[in-house]
Amino acid sequence: MSDSPRRFMKQYPEESQEPVPIERYTSKDYFEREREAVFRRKWLNVGNTLQVRKPGDYFVVDLEILDTSLLIIHGKDGKIRAFHNMCSHRGAPVAWDKQGSCKGYLACRFHGWVYDLTGKLVQVSDAENFPSVKAEENGLTEVHCDVWKNFIFINMAQTPEETLAEHLAPISDDIGRFDFNGFTPAFSYRIDENVNWKTLQEAQLEGWHLPYLHEKTLARAVKIDGRQYRHAGIELHGLHGVLGSPPPESHELPPTAALASQFGTGTMQAFGTKAENNDDSYNFRGSFDFWHIFPNFFVGLLDGLYFTFNIWPVAVDRSIWEINGYYPPVKTAGELFALEYSKVSLRDPMMEDCYTHELISSRLKSGAKKHIHFQDEEILARHLGSGVDQCIKKYDSNHPRLA
């Protein structure tokens, strides 16, 4: 692992080295431009196929940033589709539960209009009193939806500027070598934070803070005595990127973690153990690789498990952080103990992060500083802002603003 100064800045000279204006995190106008230029136009991950295993399974995703709620449903033909969760009669939700399963139809609870799994309107209550309603013109409003590996993506643009395959092309072959089969949803957290979405994400786009903020938690699994923390690698791929966390020179597990490791792999153990690479499987940069899929999706790959982050903007100073862990199916009491310990060992550093995010957000609003700074190990955090700026410039060039 190289420790040469500015190694990533030299590798990616196109990335600016200048201070970053705080206005990007506090301006309501800039936030509105992000909404239009990024979140209405880019492919967004909304879930995992494990949530809709069989035909008729569905779940609902509330996208406050886009003022809508989406229904994701597995059709009888095997296709996964996305619709606005909105009845054509008077706009009530078609699916009122966050997730469920149906036998082929969904009926609006307000007045009983019925839709099939392709979104077609198949029954209008009291139809003779709706002379102007044509069933073929009043199905559910579909949203562009596609699946890559286990991950379900949607695009809210009327005509997407690129396919999902094109959006993921810079990284799909690489991540795609990881075997996502054989895992099951193990746990999830949902955190409502008073913080700008980029501030939240930037804290996940560098590991340089681990020995400081997470001294009593995750730092134990990456500790390198007497030296600064250095990533095993950072790579920029188009709008996306990845960082690798180095395994420690020595890793002595706390007693409870040592006990849990006898029954299964957990977060702390996986962070401290580098997987062996071979020609046929995913090539780990470190003990833990963290992929950022622009704009707001993260996939964390470890030896024997993976987890995801979805970070949703709500307002300029409010975000939702969704955390989902995927582990091998639990078969014994010992494996359940290992899973529960792993769940808690990930939760605790997340709580440390959340507290810090909100402190940062409150300080940025003060106006005491006009800029923040990123160093070499934080280049992936800077890269996020570069990608947002790129999208906004493209949007502004196609949608000139009135003076």
C-alpha positions, 0 to 999 in steps of 0.5 A: 500500500503506497503512502506517497503524498497526494497519490490519488490526486496525481492519479485523477488530476481532473478532480479539483483540489480547491476548497468546496463552497458551503453553499452547496450544502445549505442553499435551497436553490441548489437543492432544487436544482439537484432534485431536477438534474439528478434525482428526476433523471438518474437511475435510482436503486429502490430495493432488492429482488429478495423483497419480491421473490414470487409473482404477486409480491410487492413493496412500496417506496416513498420518494419524498424528494420526487413527491411520489410513492412507488409500487414495485411488483413482481408480475405473473410473467416474471417481470418486475415493474414499477408504478406510481402508487396512485389510483386513476379514480381520485389518487388514493394509494392502490397498495396501502401496506409497505409490503405484501403479496396478492393473487394477481390483483390489487384493489383500491380501498377507497372505491374498489377500482381493481388493477392487475399485475401489469397495471391494467385497470380491470374493474371500475366500480359502478362503471355505468356511472363513469361514461367518460372512463376508458379502462385502457386509458386509466391503468396505473402510471408506469415508471421505467424499471430495470434489474441488475443482479439483485438490485431494482432500479427506477428512472423517473424521466419521461425518456431516460438519457441512458439505459440502466446498463449504460449507467452502470457500465463503468462498474458492472463487470467489476462488481458483477463478479461478486456472487450475490446469490445465497444471501437473505435479508438479515436486518435493516435500519432507517434513520431520519437525519437533519443533514444535507444528503451530500454531507451524509454520503461524504462521511461514507465515502472516506475511511480516513475518519475511522481511527478518530470517530470510530476509535472504540468500534470499527477502528479496532478492525482497521487499526495500524499502529503508529501510522496514518490511516490509508485506504488500500485503494480508491478508484473513480469510474465515471460518476461512480467509485470504490474505496478499499479498507485495509486489513489491520496488521493484527486483529485481536477480536473482543471476547464477544466478537471472538465467540460470535466468530465461532458460529458465523462471519460478522461485520467486525470479523469481516472488516479485519480479514482480507478475502483471498482473490482468484481469477474467477471471483470478485477482486477485493481491494482490501478487507472491505470494498465500498462501492458508490453507485451515483447518485445515492446507492452504496454496496459494501462487499465483505468476505461472506456478506454484503450490505447496502445504503440508500441515502434519500434527500428530503429537504436541503437539511434533511435526509433518510439513511436506509441500511440493509444487511444481507447474510447467509441464511441462519440455520442454528442458534449459534449462527443467529447469535453471530448475526445479532452480534454483527447487527449491533456491531454495525449499528453502533458506528452508524450511531456515531456517524449520525450524531456527527452528521447533524453536528456538521449540518448545524455548523455549516448553516452558521455562515462562519465558514464559506468553504470546506476542504477535502484531502487526498484520502477524501477524493471520493467524497469530492468526486460526489460533488463533481458528479452533482455539478456535472449533472446540474451544468448539463441540466442548466444548459438544456433548461436555461433559467429566466433572469 
